[in-house]
Amino acid sequence: MSTESTPRILIVANRTASTPAMLGEVQRRAKEGARFGLLIPPVHPDDPSDWSADDACALLERAGAGAVERVDGGDDAALKIHDLVHAREYDGVILSTVGHHLDRWRHHDLPHRLKDLDVPVMLIPPEPGGWGPIQGFPDEWVPSSSPAGMAGFGNY
C-alpha cells in the first residue's frame, strides 16, 4: 500500500472508461476517497481512433475522480503496471476493455502476468450482462454484481 492514506487506483482501460459500469465503480471509490490514474494500453492499428485520453479523463473526472493522472503504458502495459505497483504508486488496479481486447489480453497472458501483484485487481466486463467468470481471468477479479448497480446506475 502507498504511504498515503488516500488509496490510489490505476485504471487500465480504453473506450470502456466511459461505460456506466466503469463510471459507477469510479464514483463509488471516489466517495471512499480514492484517487485515480489512467493507463490506456497500446491500440491495434485496426482499432478506430475516434476516442482520446482527454475524453476518458473528462468522463472519469465528472464521475468524481478528481484530477486523473495520465499514465504512459509504453510498449508493455503489464510491465508498466508491475513497475507502478511495485513502486507503491497504486494500491489497486481496475481492468476494463472491449471484448476483442480481452482476447488479445489473454493471448499476451495478461491475467497470468498480473496475478502476482500484491494489490487487488478488478476486471470490469465489457458486456453489461457479463458479470461473472471470464474465461482466462481469475474469478476473484470480477465483481459478483454490477459495479454500476452498486453505484446506483441500475443493473444491466
C-alpha positions as CSV (number, residue, x, y, z in Angstrom):
1,M,0.0,0.0,0.0
2,S,1.1,3.6,-0.5
3,T,2.3,5.5,2.5
4,E,-0.5,8.0,1.9
5,S,-3.9,7.3,3.5
6,T,-5.7,8.0,0.2
7,P,-6.0,4.9,-1.9
8,R,-4.7,5.3,-5.5
9,I,-6.3,3.2,-8.2
10,L,-4.8,2.5,-11.6
11,I,-7.5,2.2,-14.3
12,V,-6.3,0.2,-17.3
13,A,-8.9,0.9,-20.0
14,N,-9.7,2.1,-23.5
15,R,-13.1,3.2,-24.6
16,T,-14.6,1.3,-21.7
17,A,-13.5,4.1,-19.4
18,S,-16.8,5.7,-20.5
19,T,-19.2,2.8,-19.7
20,P,-21.7,3.2,-16.9
21,A,-20.1,0.2,-15.1
22,M,-16.7,1.8,-15.0
23,L,-18.1,5.3,-14.1
24,G,-20.2,3.7,-11.4
25,E,-17.1,2.0,-9.9
26,V,-15.1,5.1,-10.1
27,Q,-17.9,7.1,-8.4
28,R,-18.1,4.5,-5.6
29,R,-14.4,4.5,-5.0
30,A,-14.1,8.3,-5.3
31,K,-16.7,8.6,-2.5
32,E,-14.4,6.5,-0.4
33,G,-11.6,9.0,-1.1
34,A,-9.7,7.2,-3.9
35,R,-7.6,9.0,-6.5
36,F,-7.0,7.6,-9.9
37,G,-4.5,7.2,-12.8
38,L,-5.5,6.1,-16.3
39,L,-3.3,3.9,-18.5
40,I,-4.6,3.3,-22.0
41,P,-2.9,0.2,-23.4
42,P,-1.4,0.5,-26.9
43,V,-4.1,0.2,-29.6
44,H,-4.1,-2.1,-32.6
45,P,-3.7,-0.3,-35.9
46,D,-7.1,-1.7,-37.0
47,D,-8.9,-0.1,-34.0
48,P,-10.8,3.1,-34.6
49,S,-9.2,6.3,-33.2
50,D,-12.4,8.3,-32.5
51,W,-11.7,8.4,-28.8
52,S,-9.0,10.1,-26.8
53,A,-7.4,10.1,-23.3
54,D,-8.8,13.6,-22.9
55,D,-12.3,12.2,-23.4
56,A,-11.7,9.4,-20.9
57,C,-10.2,11.7,-18.3
58,A,-13.1,14.2,-18.6
59,L,-15.7,11.5,-18.1
60,L,-13.8,9.9,-15.1
61,E,-13.4,13.4,-13.5
62,R,-17.1,14.0,-13.9
63,A,-17.8,10.7,-12.2
64,G,-16.0,12.2,-9.1
65,A,-12.4,11.0,-9.8
66,G,-11.0,14.5,-9.4
67,A,-7.8,15.1,-11.4
68,V,-7.0,11.9,-13.2
69,E,-3.3,11.2,-13.7
70,R,-2.4,10.1,-17.2
71,V,0.0,7.1,-17.3
72,D,2.0,6.2,-20.3
73,G,1.8,2.4,-20.7
74,G,4.7,2.2,-23.1
75,D,5.1,-0.9,-25.3
76,D,4.3,-3.3,-22.5
77,A,1.3,-2.3,-20.3
78,A,1.7,-5.3,-18.0
79,L,5.3,-4.4,-17.2
80,K,4.4,-0.8,-16.6
81,I,1.6,-1.9,-14.2
82,H,4.0,-4.0,-12.3
83,D,6.5,-1.2,-12.1
84,L,3.9,1.2,-10.8
85,V,2.5,-1.2,-8.2
86,H,6.0,-2.3,-7.0
87,A,6.9,1.3,-6.6
88,R,3.8,1.6,-4.4
89,E,2.3,4.3,-6.6
90,Y,-1.0,2.4,-6.8
91,D,-3.0,0.4,-4.3
92,G,-5.3,-1.3,-6.7
93,V,-6.0,-1.9,-10.4
94,I,-9.2,-1.9,-12.4
95,L,-9.0,-3.5,-15.9
96,S,-11.7,-2.8,-18.5
97,T,-11.7,-3.3,-22.2
98,V,-13.9,-4.3,-25.1
99,G,-14.4,-8.0,-26.0
100,H,-11.8,-8.4,-28.7
101,H,-9.2,-6.8,-26.4
102,L,-10.0,-9.4,-23.8
103,D,-8.9,-12.0,-26.3
104,R,-5.7,-10.1,-27.0
105,W,-5.0,-9.7,-23.3
106,R,-5.4,-13.4,-22.9
107,H,-3.2,-14.1,-25.9
108,H,-0.5,-11.9,-24.3
109,D,-1.1,-13.7,-21.0
110,L,-2.1,-10.5,-19.1
111,P,-4.1,-12.4,-16.4
112,H,-1.0,-14.6,-15.6
113,R,1.4,-11.6,-15.8
114,L,-0.7,-9.6,-13.3
115,K,-1.7,-12.5,-11.0
116,D,1.3,-11.9,-8.7
117,L,0.5,-8.2,-8.0
118,D,0.2,-7.6,-4.3
119,V,-2.8,-5.3,-4.7
120,P,-6.5,-6.1,-5.6
121,V,-7.3,-6.3,-9.3
122,M,-10.9,-5.9,-10.6
123,L,-12.0,-6.7,-14.1
124,I,-15.0,-4.7,-15.4
125,P,-16.5,-7.0,-18.1
126,P,-17.2,-5.4,-21.5
127,E,-20.7,-6.6,-21.8
128,P,-23.4,-5.4,-19.4
129,G,-24.7,-8.9,-18.8
130,G,-21.2,-10.3,-18.4
131,W,-20.9,-10.2,-14.6
132,G,-19.3,-13.5,-13.7
133,P,-16.3,-15.5,-14.6
134,I,-14.5,-14.5,-17.8
135,Q,-12.5,-17.3,-19.4
136,G,-8.8,-17.0,-18.7
137,F,-9.2,-14.4,-15.9
138,P,-9.2,-15.2,-12.1
139,D,-12.8,-15.4,-10.8
140,E,-12.0,-13.1,-7.9
141,W,-11.2,-10.2,-10.4
142,V,-14.8,-10.0,-11.5
143,P,-17.3,-8.5,-9.1
144,S,-20.3,-10.7,-8.2
145,S,-22.7,-7.9,-9.2
146,S,-22.5,-4.9,-11.5
147,P,-20.5,-2.0,-10.1
148,A,-22.9,0.3,-11.8
149,G,-25.8,-1.3,-10.0
150,M,-24.0,-0.9,-6.7
151,A,-23.4,2.8,-7.5
152,G,-27.0,3.5,-8.3
153,F,-26.8,3.4,-12.1
154,G,-29.1,0.4,-12.3
155,N,-28.5,-3.2,-13.1
156,Y,-27.9,-4.5,-16.6
